[in-house]
Amino acid sequence: MDLESDPIANGWAASLARPGGNITGIFLDVPGFSAKALQLLSEAVSGITRVAVLWHPAGGPLQLEAARTAASALKVALEVFEVSGPSDFDGAFQAMAKSKAAGVLMLSSPLFAYSGQVLADLALRNRLPAISIFPDFAQKGGLIAYGPDLQSLYPQAGVMTRKLLQGAAAADLPIERPTHFKLVANLKTARELGLTMPTSILIGADEVIE
């Protein structure tokens, strides 16, 4: 089971090492990625002081809380824009552009995962540097993406599934975290937005789109 929330905070497991119940799997640790993404966005947009946050409330509050904590440390002001479905995207991006935000942090949600092209197009149309946890966002025209390498999760989950099928109890099978991560930077989009991608991001990038 892939968890996009905190299994301990939500009371689903006693600990990562020994869940103690009927749930185990791969915990994506999305709140932690939100903080890292905000850091990367602040590197990409020099002097950024105001960031818009695109949030789907169905994903829960943990990511948003982590982003707010990271923003406080970076001395960045956050303004949250809620969406409930794709029909809200266009209005949200127009509102973010009017808010004078210098960048957009998109929190994790299946809603965003399946809308990479639409979101990338809207970010560019509204002249907003944006970052997402999903690699295809940057591959489709977004500025940056940073998160778990989703393809690598399949074999990792397969090993856990084999253990369960061989008789291991979920209560005793440690909840794992992703072991491979992916940073994608889109230089073409950076140029269109009038940005120079910093060396710190380019050196660490797994994929750079020219």
N, C-alpha and C positions, 0 to 999 in steps of 0.2 A: 504494500500500500504506500503510495507517494503522498506525503503530508505537506500541504502548503500552509501549515500553521504550526503552533508549538504543542506537541503532544503532551508535554508535562503541564504547561499552563492550562491547557484545556481539560486536564484530568483524565486523559485517555490512557496514560501510562505512568507508572510509578517513577521510572527513570529510563534513560536511554539504554543503559547497560542491561537492565532487567525490567522490561515493560510490565510484567506481572499480570497482564490481562489477555485479551484476545486480539490485540492490535500490535503489529510490528511492521517493519518496512523501511522505506527511505524517507527521511525527514529532510525537506529541501532547505530548511532554515531561512525562509524568505525574509523575515525581519532583518537578519544580518545582511542580506543582499541589498536591502533598501538603503541601509546606512552606507555601504560600499558604493552603491550607485550614485548617491548624493555627493560623495567625495569625488568620484570620477567626473561628474558633471561640473563640479566647482573647479576642477583642474582644466577641463576643456573650455570653459567659459571664464576667462580671467576676470577677477573682480566681481563675480556674481554675488548679489546680496538678496535677491528675491527669486524664489522658485515656486512654480505652480505644481501641485500634486494632483495627478489624475487618479481617482480612487473609485473602485467598485465596492460599495459597502458589504456586499455578500462575502467578500474575502476576509472580513473581520478587521478588528482594530489594531492587531499586533504590529503589522507592517507600518501603519501610520504612526504609532507610538515610537517605533524605532527610528523612523525618519525624523520625527520631531526632536528626538534626543540628539541625533547626529547633526541636525540643523543648528541646534543650540550651540554645539561644540564648534561648528564651522562659522557661527555668527551669520547664518542665513535665515531669512524670514520665509516661512512657508504659507501658501494659501491653497486650501483644499477645494477641488472641484469634483463633485460627486456625479457619477453617471450610473444609470441602471440598465442601459442597453445601447446598442449601436446607434439608435436614433438620437441619442444625446451627444454623440461625439462632436459633431460639427459645432453645435452651440457651445460646448465646453471649450473647444479650442479658440473659438472667437472670443469668448469671455476671458480666457487666459491671456490672449494677445492684448486685450484692452486693459488687463490688470497690470501691464508693464512688467510682467515676469520676464526674467532673462533666460529662463530655461524651464523644462518640464521633466518631472520625475514621475514615471508611470509605475504604479505599484502592481504587484503580480495579481493576475486574475485570469481564469480561463477565457473570460470575455475579451481580454486584450490579446491573449495568446493566439486566438483565431482571427484577429483583426489587424495583423501586423502591417499589411499594405495600406489599409485605410488610415491607420494612425500615423504611419510614416508620411503619407501624402498630406494629411492635415497639418502635421507639425511643420513640414517644409512650406506649405502654402501660407501658413500664418507666421512664418519666419521665427520659429521657436526651436532652439536646440533641445533635443529630447533624448532621454535614456530609458531603456527597458531591460527587464530581466531576460527577455526572449531574444536569442541571437538573430532570428529572421527579421526582427524589426530593423536592425542596422543593415542587414543584407538587402532589404527592400527599400532603403532610402532614409531610415532614421539615422541620427548622428552616432549614437553609441549603444551597444548592448553588452550587458555583463550578467552572467548567471551560470547555473549548472549546465554542463554539456548534456543536453537531454538524451542524445543518442547513447551516451555512455551509461545511462541509467538502466537501459534494457538488460545488458548482461549482468549488471550488479543486482538488479531485481531477480534475474533468472537464477542466480546462485542462491538467493534467499528462498525462492520458491522451491528449488530442489531440496533444500534442507527441510522445509515444511513437509514436502511430499514424502521425505524419507523418515518422517516421524518426529522431528523436532517440534517442541511446543512453542507457540508464539510468545508465551509469557517469558520464556528463557532465551529467546532469540533477540540479540541487541538491535535496537533501532539504529540504522546507519545514516550517515550523511553522504552527499555526493563526493566523489573523489576527483572528478575532473570538472574544470570550469572553463568558460569561454568568454573572451573579451573581443568584441568586434568593433572596429572603428571605420566609419565611412568618410574618407577624405573628400570625395566628390560633394557630399552634403555639406561638409565643413566649408569648402570653398564657396558654395552657393549661399551659405549663411554669413560669409565674410569672417570665418574663424580660422585660426591656425592651430591644428591639432598639436598639443604639446608632445615633446619627445617622451615624456614619462608614460603616456598612453600608447604611443606607437611602439615603444620597446616592449611593452607588456602585452601587446595585442596578439591574439592567435590568428586573427584575420584582419587585413587592412584592405578596404575596398577603394580602388583608385578611381 
